[in-house]
Amino acid sequence: MAEQALFRLMALVERLGVGLSWLAWITVAAGALLMAWVLRQERRRAIWVPALAMGLLALAANLADYFVTLHRSPDLALEANPLWRLVVDRYGIGVARWYGLTGKVWVSILAAQMAAYYLAHRHRLFPHQAGSLGHFVLQLGSRSRTRGERLSALFTVFAFFFAGLNLLYFYIACTNWLQDPEWLDRLPSAPVAVMLFVAGLALAFALLTWRAFQRGSERRAG
């Protein structure tokens, strides 16, 4: 059922036309420029070192997907991404390669920026008190009182998941590289892999944010 829903979504994207492909590219590029402005005053090394590491991992994952795709299908005839296929059909392989590569780079830059935003703003999610991980998770964002504070807390969560989801492209590149049907049959399908990965990210988010809250509590107590 999940795969059928994915196929229907891809078909819908193709029907919307190549304008949607360029809208997606412009949105990611504009997002990176906007985040550069949002983070313009952030200078802390403790924020940018792990954020840049996240960005490099995201870039490695995205480029692995990009080059494995071109290796397996130089003309992109086997490419499943409807946004990329639309560009191929309309403008040819040269423009499509430029579109794909620059899009991957923009997304990776944005992943680093989102990681930095999460690290700089996760304190907005901290409750006043939490004696256990479970209680902490249930109380996330409970200090937010205004709509602006709630939106900022929600965006902090989104920033973490946006950055982390880029690592899923390592799995996608791996499945595209494998040619043995037996090995491919043993791996989870794309929708299942996405759900498992999101579940893993949710656990990582809870643990990392909880640990940051504990460190802050220890410093205040000290």
N, C-alpha and C positions, 0 to 999 in steps of 0.2 A: 504493500500500500504506500509506503514512504517513497519507494522508487517511482511509482506511478505519479505521485504528487510532484516529484522532482521533474519528471518528463513533461508534465502538463505546464509547470512553471517555465521551463526552458522553451516550450513551444509558444507560450504567451509572450515571452521576451522577444522571440524572433518575429512575431507578428507586429510588435510595436515598432520595429524598424531600426535602422542604423543610428538614428538620432539618439536613441537610448544609450547606445555604446558611447557616443561622445559626451552625453550628459553624465554618465558614470565616470569617465576619465576626468572631466572638468570638476566634478564633485570631489573626487579624491585629491586632485591637485589643489583646489581651493581650500579643502579641509586642512591640508598640510601647511598652506600659507597662513590660514587663520590660526592654527595651533602654534605656529612660530610667533605670531603676535601675542597670543594668550600667554605663552611661556617666556616672553622676551625678558622678563625681570628675574627669571629663575637662574641662579648661578651656583647652586649647591652641587658639589662634586658627588655627594652621596645620592643625589637624584640622577645626575646625568651619566655616571659611569654604568650603573645597571641598565639605564634606559638605552644607552648606545649599544650595550651588549645585546639587549633585546632587539634593537633595530638591525644589528648585524645578523643575528639568527633569522630574523624575518626576511632579510635580503637573501640570505643563503637558501632559505626554503622557497622563496618566490622564484629566484633564478634557477634553482634546481628544477622546479616545475616547468619553467619557461624553456630551458635548454633540452630537457628530456622530451618535452612535447615536440620541439623542432627536430630532435634526433629521430623520434619515432615517425613523425609525419611532417617532413619539410614543407609540404604544400598546405599543411594544416587541415587536410581533408578529414582527419580523424579527431580534430579538436571538438570537445564537447561543450565548451563555453560558448553560449549563443552570442554574447556580446562580441567576442573575438571573431566568430564565424561571420557575423554580419559585416564587419569591417573587411574581411577577406573577400566576401562576395561583392562588395560595393567598390572597393578600392584596390584590391589585389594584394599579393603576398608581401610586397615591400612595405607598404603603409601598415599592414597588419602586424608585421614584425616590430616596427617602430612603436605602434600602439601598445602592443603587449609588453614590450620591454620597459617603456617609459611608465606604463601603468603599474608594473611590478615595482619599479623604483619608488614611485610616489607612495604606493601603499606601504612599502617598507619604511620610508621616512615617517609616514604618519604613525606606524606602529611604534617607532621609537618615541615619538612625541606623546602618544597615548600612554605609553609606559611611564614616561616622565610625569605626566599629569596625574596618573594614579598614585605614584610614589609621593608626589608633592601634596596631594589633596586627600589621601585616604583617611587622614585624621578626622575629616568631616563625617565619616561613617562611624566613628567610635562612640559607643554608648557611655553614659556616666560611669556605670559599673557593670562588670560581668565576671562571674566566678568560674565559668566553664565555657568551653568552645560552643556548645549548643546554645547556651544562654546568650553568648556574644552574637552568634549568627541571628538569633531571633530579635535582638535589639539593634541590629545594624541600622544606622541612620535615625535612631530614635531621638537624637538631640536636635534634629532639624525641625524648626518651627515655622518658617516662612516657606512660601512656594519656591523662592529662589534657592534657599538652602536645600530643599528636597530635590530640586532639579540638579543642583551641583552634586549632591550625593549620588543621585542616579547616574549622572554622567561619569562620575568616578568609577562606578561599577562597569559601565559600558566601555570605558577606556581600557580597563584591564582585559576584558574579554576580546575587544578588538585587537589589541596587541597579541594576545595569546593565540587567537585563532589563526594567525599567519603561520604558525608552526605546523598546522595541519597540512600545509603544502609539501612538507617532507613526505608524509604518507601518500599524498596524491602522486608525487613524483616517483615514489617507489612502486606504486601500482602501475603507473604508466611504463616504467622501465621493465618490469617483469613481463616475460613472454610465455612462461610456463603456465598453461591453463590449470594444472593441478595446484600450483602455488596460489594462483589468483582465486581459485575456488575456496581456499582455506581462509582467505582474508575477508573481513566484513565488507559489505557493500558500502558505497559512499554515504548514503543516509545514516546507516548504522554507525559508521566510523565517526561521522559528525556528532551524533548524539553521545557516543562514548567519549569523544574528545571534549565536548562541552561539559559533560559530567566531571571529567578529570580537571578541567579548568575551574569549575565551581569549587571543587575540593581544594585546589591550589589557592584560589582566591580566599577561601575561608581561613586556611592555615596561615598564609602569608599576612593577611590583615590582622588576624588574631595575634600572631607573634609580634607584629608592630605595635599593637595595643598593649601587649604585655611589657614590651621594652619601655614604652612610654610610661606605663604605670610604675615600673621599677625605678625609672629616673625620678618621677615625682615623689616616690616613697623615700628614695635616697636623699 
